[in-house]
């Protein structure tokens, strides 16, 4: 009976990617002068383990490349040669190739063997260039001892050894590369045919190995399965051989107990597909909606005569709320899943542009919904590349400006007021409004007579097709990038703000919802319909007083709020609904997003509530200016306003127009 190894592939790919990410970050630290023996040993162990697991699962190309990288890494930790930029470049190329091969294997696609062969050739050339004296350098790994010695190796796999996709023969074959050996198999634990289970490992091996490697090097062969086997490595003497075998046999019961404890530990962590988590979140969302409907239906119920019913209902409310929080927390991940990819990006792009960059990352442990994190990758990549290309000056320009030759890019994340805030800051040249204005005039976006301030300049750099780059490169200059950032952030229900000082630097601030599953909303009514406005974008709510609203000739209405003229938009006009009977005291909800302010006129505020977001596109179709929908307690469907999109479109009215352009007062 053969074992289906494909069921172990998902775990292998996930764990290997995590390991390669760690290796990449460690390699970058070493390149920056942070090398130490512990780091080098950690890198070596990851690549060594990856080689073993890939070989066990039949991914020979991955195992072969990892083996060549392992050889170079071993020489590095022995001190045979230094981690020069050429060396780290080659190892990073190997990491990239391993990643791409794993992606191909995961999708059952062919692997690009040609590029892998080139990397293997370059690694072998590097090995040949290592000084021969390196053989005398002591290391924790495959170090040569004085002359050949005989060792007894007792290898007793755990009973569930096959369950993780391991094959004892592969480790014995790897051991054979260290020298000549004799092998004897112990069949003592083999049961009768009636009790035989083909998925259980009953065998053990006693090998006598003649080698010039050390015991540590022998143990390292089994490093990948060190927690799934009993291993004894001792000098081979006739008397001691018997002792070793007795010791191994006497530990069989202890081995079984240890395997039992290991099984308990493994069961403490389960890998669950994201589809199942999403289904669970949706079900809990339906439960929350049902609970809200139940709560509204019993509002007029008198619990005075049934205290137990009231207690049960309150307990239900607490349980539903706690269940919702617990389920949503399952999808929360540290933002370092995004931040962790930027050290390599900054290093490679900085070298390409001839710029020295110090990347500072903070707040990477702050957690955010997985669905939000996945959609943050592109916008944050654009912002970091923009900072590298447009923001940070060349070392010569920085020195001429009295700055340090090395520029700084800082990524920071934190929770702030119920929102998730990410800042991308650089200490570069900053955004020059005069340069932006000149470029805008050249391409006809503004006229020379128009007023132009910093806010207008920041809005223009976010415009599709706008670029101040003097030349088109593979990094920038085509007018795409920042507009993509703004669009992606708005689609997430977030906002983007820009702050910049010439010669000092630029900071982009992204404010995002913690999750896309729920939203704290203000429920409003307009034209007989009910809508939800995300509270995160609400600055204040006002009742219109006589004399506050003014008209702007040919443009619309504005309101003076503490000296700032804010454009007014009727929610009924936005949604195309028929305006109902005149309202005695309409309400203005002042919205703010991306440094823009807009006053939305509604008929009435109905209250605040935490609502479950339902996708319009999945259940109906895309609706302009709407981020989704929700089901209210009375069973009605309410649309959720896409505030950033609305503010971006309708706050273009020049609220700073001169008083001479304003017409009569509108009560």
N, C-alpha and C positions, 0 to 999 in steps of 0.2 A: 504494500500500500504506500503510495507516494504522498508526500506532504505538499499541500498547495501553498507555496511561498508567497504568492501574490497578496495574501491577506496581511503580510507584514510590510508591504511596500509603503503604505501611507505613513506608518510610524517611522520607517527608515527615512523617507523624504523629509518629514517634518523635523525629526531630530538632527538630521544631517545639515539641513539649512540653518538651523539654530547654531550648530557647531561651527559652520563656515562663517556665519556672521561674527561669532566671537573671535575666530581666528583672524578674520580680516581686520577687526578693530585692534586686536593685539599686534598684528603686523604693522599697522599704522603707528601705534605707540612706540614700537621698537624703532621704526624709521625716524621718529622724532627724538630719539635718544633715550627712550624709556625701557631699554632692554634689561632684563634680569633673568636669572636662571629659572625662576618659577614660571615666568611668562613663557619662556621658550619650551619648558617641559609641558606646559598646558597646551601649547600649540601642537607640539609633537603628538601628545596623547590623542587629541581630537582627530588629527589626520590618520594616525595609526588605527584608531577605532573605526573611522569611516572606511578605511581600506578593508578591515576585517569584515565589517557588516556588508559592504558592497560585494565582496567576494563570496560571502555566505549566501547572498541572495541571487548570485549569478550575473551581477553587473561587472563583467570583467574589465571593460574599458575604464570605468570609474575606479575600480580597484588598482588597475595598472598605473594610472596617472597619480593616484594617491600614494602608491608605493614609491614612485620616483620623487615626489614632493617630500615624502617622509625621509628619504635618504639625504636630501639636501638639508632638511630641517635638523636631522641628527648631526650633520657636520657643523651646522650653525651653533647648536647648543654645546657641541664639543669645543667650539672655538677654532675650528679649522679655517674658517674665513668669516669676515664681518658681514653684517646685514646691510650691504651697500644698496643704494637706490636701484641698481640693476638687478640685484638679487631679490629685493622685495617686489620690484616690478614683475619679475618672472613668476614668483610665488603667487602674487595677486592675479596674474593671468591664469595661473592654474586654478585658483579659486573660482574665477569667472567661468572657466571651462567646465569645472565640476558642477557648478550651478546649472549651466545650460544643458549639460548631459542629463542631470537629474530631471530637469524640466522635460527633456525629450523622452526619457524613460517613463516618466509619469504619464505622458500623453501617448505612449506607444509609438513614438516617432523615431526615425533613425538619428544616430548621433553623428556629429561632424568629426569624423575620425582624423581628417587631414590636419586641422588646427591642433587637435590633441597630440598628434604625432610630432608636430613642430615644437610644442611645449616640452614634450618628453625628451626630444633631441637636445633642446637648450638646457634642460635640467641635467642631462647626462654630461654635456660638455662642461657645465659648471662643476659637476662632481669631479671630472677629470682634472680640472684646474685647481682643486683643493690641494694644499701642501701634503706631501706624504707623511710628514711628521704628525699629522692629525691623528694617525692611528695610535700615537702614544699619549693623546690627550684624554684624561679620564672623563667619563660622563656617566649619567645615570642609566643610559640605555645600552646599546650594543657596543660595549667596550671590550677590548681584547685583554685577556688575562695572560699571565706568563705561561706560555705553552699550553698544550691541549690537556684537558682534564675530562674525567668521566663523571657524569651526574645521573642520579636516578630521579626520574620525573614521574610522579603519580598524578594522573589526570582523571578525576571522577566527575563527570557532568551531573548536574541535578536531574531529577526525573522529568522535569518539565523543560529540559534543555531544548527540545525540538520546537516547543511552542513559540519561541521567539525567532524561529527561522534559522537557527544555528546548526552547523554540521561539524561534528567532531573531527572528521577526516580532514577538513580544511586547516584546522589548527595544527594537527599532527604534520600535515604536509608543510606548513609554514615553519614548524620546528625543525624539519629536515633541512632547511636552508642554513641552519646554524652549524650543522656538522653531520656526522654519521650516527645512526641510532638503531637500536634493536627494540622491537615492540612486542609486548605480550598483552593479550586481552583477558580481562577478568570477567567470567560469565557467571559468577556466584549468585548475582541478584536476578538472573534470568528466570522468570516463572514458567509454569507449564503452559501448554498451548491454550488451555481453557481461560487462564487469567492474562494471557498476553495482550498487551495494548500497543499497537504499532506506533502510536504517538508518544510513547514513553521511552525514555532512555534508560536501559538497564545495565549498560556496559561501563567498564572502567578500563583504563590503560596504565600499564607500567612500562616506561621507556628508559633505556639506558643510552644516554647521549654523550658522544665524544666530541668536544668542541673547544675552541679557544675563547668563547664568549663567557661572560659572567653570569651568575644566577639571576641577576636583575634583568639581563637581556633575555634569558629564557622565560622568566615570568611575564615579560612584556609581550611575548607572543600571545598570551592568553588574557591580555589586559581587557579586551573587548568583552569577555565573558567572565570576568573575575568575580562577579556577583552571582554567577549561575553555575559554579563548579567548585569542587574541592581540589586544590592544587598543592602539591608538595614538591619542592626542588631541593635536593640535598646531594652532597658528594657520594658517589657510588662506591660503597665498600660492602663486601660480602655480608658482614654481620648487620650493617646498617640497612641493607636492602630489606631484610626480614622485618626489621623494626619499622621501616617506612611503610611496608605493606600492612603490617598489623595496625599501625597508627591510622592508615587510611581506612582500613576495614572497621576499626573501632569508632570512627567518626561517622559511620553511615547513619546511625540513628540521630546523631546531632545534625547531620546534613539534612535529614528529613525535617527536623524541627526548624532548622534555619530556612529551608525552602518554604515551610508553612508560614513563617513570619514574613518571608519575602513576598509570598502571595498576598498576605494581608496588606502589606505596604503597597503593592502594585494596584490592589483594588481600591486604595484610597484615592487614586487619581485615575479618572476615566477620560478617554478621548471621545468626544461627542461631536458629530457633524454639525456644521453651522445651520444646515437646513432644519435639523431637529430643534435647535435653540430658537430659530426664527419661528417655527411652528408653535413652540411653547409660549413665546412672547405674544404671538397673535391670539392664542387661546386665552392667555391672561388678560389681554386687552379686551376680548369679548366679555370676559368675566367682569371686568371693571365697568364696562358699559351696562351690562345687566344689573350690576349692583347699583349704579347711578339711577337707572330706571326704577329699581325697587325702592330706593331711598326717596325718590320724588313721589312715587305712588303712595307711600305711607306718611307723607308729610302731614296730612290731616287726621292721621290716626291718633287716638287718645291712648297713650300707653299707661295712663294713670291707674287703670284697673288691671293691668297685666305687666307688673314690673319684670317678670321673668322674660316676657317677649321683648321688652325694651333692652334688657341685658344681653339677650341672644343677638339682637340686631346690632348693638354696639360692638359686640365681640366679632361679628361678621365683618363689620366695617374695618376693624383693626386688622383682622386676618387678611382681608383682601388687599389692604394698603401694604402690609408687610410682604405678602406674596408678590405683589407687583414690584416692590423695591428689590426683593431677592432675585427674581427672575431677570430683571433688567441688569442687575449687577453681574450676572453671569457673562453678559456680552461686553463688560467693561474690560479694557486692556490699557496698559501703560502706553503713553504716547511715544515712548522710546522705540516702538515698532516702526514709527516713521522717522524719528530723529536718528535712529541708528544707521540709516543708509547714507547720511550726509557726510560723515568724515571721509569716506572714500570718494564721494562726488567732489567735495571741496579739494581734496588732495590732487585728483586727476585733472580737474578743470583749472586749478591754480597753476599746475605745472604747464598746461597747454597755453595759458594766457600769460605766463611769465610773472605771476604774482605770488607773493608769500602771504599765506592766510593762516590766522589762528582761529579755529572754530571753537566756540565756547557753548556748551549745552548745559541747561539747568532745567529743573522741573520735569525731567523725563519720566519720573515715576508717576506723575499725575495721570489719572485714568479717564478714558473717554470711550464711548460706545464704539464697538468694532466697526459697525457700518459707517460711522463718521470717520474713523481713522483711515479706512480703506480709501475713502474719497478725498482725503487730505493729501495723499501722496503727490498728486500732480500739481496742485496749487503751491504747496510748499517747495517742491522742486523748482518751479518757475521762479519763486521769490529768491531762493538761494542762488540760482544761476544768474538772476538779475543783479543781485548784490555783488557777485563775483565779477560780472562783465561791466555793468554800468556804475556800480557804487564804488568798489575798491579801486584806487588808483594803482599805477605801476610803482614799484619800489622807488624808482628815480623821481617820479612826480611827488610821492609822499615825502621823501627826504627834502625836496625843494620847498614843500609846503610846511616844513618843520614838524612833520609827523614821523613816527617810527616806520621803518621800511616794511614791516609786516603788518598787514591790515587785520581787522577783527570782524568776524561775523558771529553774532550771538543769537542762539535759539532758546526761547524760554516758554514754558507752559505753566499754567496755574488755573485753579478754580477761583472764580471771582463773581460773587453775587448771583449764583445760580447759572452762570455761563462758564464756558471753557474758553480761556484766552490764550492765544499763542502770539508771540512777538518774534519778528525776524528783523534784527537791527544790524547795521554796519557803520563803521566809522570812516566812510569814504567821502566822496566829493559832495554828496547831497544832490537834491533836485533843484536846478536853477530855473525859477519861473520865467526869467527873461529868455533863456534858451528855448523853453517850452513854448512861450508866446511867439518867438520868431519862427519856430518850426510850424506852429499852428497857422500863422499868417501865410507862410510859404505855400502850404497845401490847401489854403482857403477855408480852414475851420473857423477862424475868427478874422475880424477886420482890425486894422490898426487903430480905429477910433474906439473900439470897445474897451470897457473897463476890464482889468485883468488882475486877479489876486492869486495868492497861494492856493486857495481852495479850487479855483478854476484850473490852475495848472495841474493839481493832483488829479482832478477829474479827467483832464485830457490824457494824461499818461495811462489811464485805465481804458481809454477808448480803443476799440478794435482798429487795427491798421496804423495806429500812431506810434512812431518811434523816433527817438532823438539820436539813434546810432548813426555814425557817419559812414559806416560800411556794413554790408551784410556778411555775416559769418555763420559758422555752424552753431554758434551760441545765440546770436541775437541779430536784430536789424530788420526783421521782416514785419514788425508791428504786431506780433502775436506774443502772448506771455501774460502780461498783467491783466489784459481783458479776460483771458481764460481764468485767471485767479479770481477776479471779481465774479464771473459767472458761476464758477464752481462753488464759491463761498455762499453766494445767494441761493443756489440750489439746495444747499445744506441748511438754509434758514438762518444764515449768519450774516455778519457785516464785516467790512474791511475799512480800516482807517489808515491814513498816511500822515506822518509827521516828519519834517525834514528841515535841516539847516545847511546852508551852503558851506562847504568845507568841514562840516562836523559829522554829517552822516544822515541816514534815513532809517526810520522805523516803520514797519508795517505791522499793524495790530489786527488780528483776526479774532472776532468774538463769535463763538459757535454754541449751539445747543448741546447739552450733555448727551442727549439721545435723540434719535429720529422717531422714536416710538410714541412719546408723549410730549405735550406742550402745556405750559401754564398759560391760559388764555383769558382775555376779557371778552365776554359774550355781549354783543351789541345787536341792536335792531335798526334796520333802515328799509323803508318802503315795504314794511310788512314781512321782510325776510330776516333771518338770524345769521350772524356771522361771528367768527372768532378771530380776535387780534392777538398775536403772541405778546405777552406782557413784556418780554425782554426788550421790545422796540418802542414801548410806550413811555414817553417822557413825562406827560401830564395830561389831565383831562380838564376841560374848561367849559363853562356855559357862556354862550355868546351874550354879551351885553350891548345895549344900544351905543352906536358910535365906534365900536371896535373894528368892524369889518369895512374895508375899503375896496374899491374896484380899480383895476389897472387897465388902462385903455387897451381894448382888443386882446386882453390876455386872461382875465379872470379876477379872482378876489384874493385878498391877503388880509391878515390880521396882525396887528402890532402887539407882540408879546414881549414886554419889558425892553422895548427899543429894537426888537428884531422883527422884521416883516416876514411872515411865514405864509406861503401859498396855501389856499384852501381847496380841497377836493371833496365833492359829495360822493359818499359811498354808493348811492343809487346811480350816479352817472358812471362810476367805474364799472359797476356790475350790469348796467343796462336794464335795471328794474324800474318799474313805474313808481314815482314818488307818491306816497299816500297823502292823507289829509295833513294840512299844515301843523307843525309841531310848535307849541308855544315857546318852549325853551330848548332848542336843539343843542347838542353837545359836540364839542370839538375834541377829538382825541389827537394829541400832538405826537407824531411818530418821528423817530430819528434813526437813520441808518446811513453808514458810510459818509459821515460828515454832512448829510443833507437832512433837512427838517421839512415835514409836511403835516398840515392839520387836516384830519379826515372828519368830515361832518356826518354825524349819525343821529338817529332820532332818539335813541335811549340806550343807557347802559343797563344790562340785565344782571351783571355780576361776574365773579371770577370763578374759574374752575380748571382743574387739571384734566385735559381731554386726551383721548387716544387718537393718534393720527392714522388715517386711512388714505392709501394712495388713490388719487383720482384716475391716473393713467391705467392702473391695473384693473380698476373696477368700472371705469366709464371712459373717459378720454381726458387729454390735457386741457385745462381751462386756464386762460391767461390770467395772470396775477393771483392765482390761487395755489397754495402750497400743498393742499390736501383737503380732507373733509373729516368730520367726526360725527358721531351719533350722540345726541343729547339725551338727557334723562327722560324726556317725554317721547323719545323715539324719532324725533325729527333729525334730518341731516343738516348740518351747518358747515359752510365752507370756511376754510382757514386761509386768511389773507397772506399772500407772499409779500410781506412788508418791504424788504429790500428792493424787490422789483418795482413795486408801486412807487416808492419814494424816488428811486432812480429815474423813473419815467416822468413823474408829474411834479417833481420839485425843480424842474428846469426853468420855471417862471422866475424872472429876475426880481427877487424880492427886494433888492437894493436899488430899484429904479428910483429916480428922483421924484420928489413930491409933486412936481409940476405935471407928471404924467398920470397922476391919480385923479379919478373922477369923483363923483358924489359919494357920500357916505351911504352904505347900505345897512339898514338895521337888521 
